[in-house]
Amino acid sequence: SDGFGLLKKIPPRSDFTSLLAMDLLRFWVFDRIHELSAIRHRLNGTNSICELTV
């Protein structure tokens, strides 16, 4: 049930489309993770420390 097994089932002509979709999804996920960590830092008060060092 890994992603590679799923990719093999996709017809060759849609490989590029699926890879592009996976890239977009990966960027979106990283963006959400970045937002969540920024919020967590703000809640922990470590954001103010980072601002002082900059």
ABEGO torsion letter per residue (X at the ends): XBAAAAAAABBAAAAAAAAAAAAAAAAAAAAAAAAAAAAAAAAAGAAAAAAAAX
